[in-house]
Amino acid sequence: MTRAASPETQSIIRDNWLRVSAQVSEACVDCSRDPSTVKIVGVAKYVDAALTAQLVQAGCSIIGENRPQLLWEKHQWFLDQGLEMPLWHMIGHMQRNKLRRTLPMLNMLQSVDNWRLAEELSAEAVRAGRKISFLVDVNLTQDATKTGMMRDELLRVSEQLVQLPNLIWRGLMAMSSLQADSATISGEFSQVRELRDQLQQRLGDSVDLSELSMGMSGDYRQAIEQGSTCVRIGTSLWVGVI
Ligand SMILES: *Cc1c(COP(=O)(O)O)cnc(C)c1O
């Protein structure tokens, strides 16, 4: 199923990576931010393991997947090929019954979208004897088609979240509304940052919520302007490949 990428494909992927990296840096400079403060997660859900490996080889060290099965397959493929592992981030809704198998491969679970998942993640991390970083996926637009915790729920459970053993809560993840105009998108990202600030103030020194995972191929500029520390770029990295 997974075949090695052709040299043409490799060079397209490398060019895409260089272009996206430059665009993200440029967006930082445009709003007087240091480009080193924004990480790029290369979202590889559109492609197979071989193409994912090409992106890693081009320089992308963090790979985002939204389905556990795909992550398992790719992780195994990287192992079989003896390739250097990227850091794997889960960015999609995670079912509790997939946690045990996924946890050993994960560097971060960006998509904790309910309290029970956090509890179970903590239990599995304790069981595995490791700590795991996570973000809370927030849904501030009350959009029923999106996953994510609503503001009130998050505020209600935040003190308990900090206390769950073996978890390191690093911040929030969010998506903007589909097809919203630029000003609306900026407003949404700004609300996410304000919620983070509010949580940080409430929780004090017990936690460091400095990570804001916001921005995709279509809205990374607004996200960076509003304080994103992690953009999740998929489509722009696979132009000419898929
Ligand atoms: C697919 C996906 C992305 C990447 O979106 P693009 O528009 O392809 O850049 C980012 N975040 C999440 C949660 C995704 O599912």
The ligand as an ORCA input file, in Angstrom:
! r2SCAN-3c Opt
* xyz 0 1
  C      -7.269     18.818      8.956
  C      -7.020     19.626     10.164
  C      -6.119     20.705     10.135
  C      -5.418     21.148      8.868
  O      -6.288     21.906      8.090
  P      -5.857     22.431      6.637
  O      -6.957     23.367      6.292
  O      -5.789     21.242      5.759
  O      -4.550     23.129      6.771
  C      -5.903     21.394     11.302
  N      -6.523     21.057     12.466
  C      -7.378     20.038     12.530
  C      -8.010     19.712     13.836
  C      -7.658     19.281     11.396
  O      -8.527     18.257     11.480
*
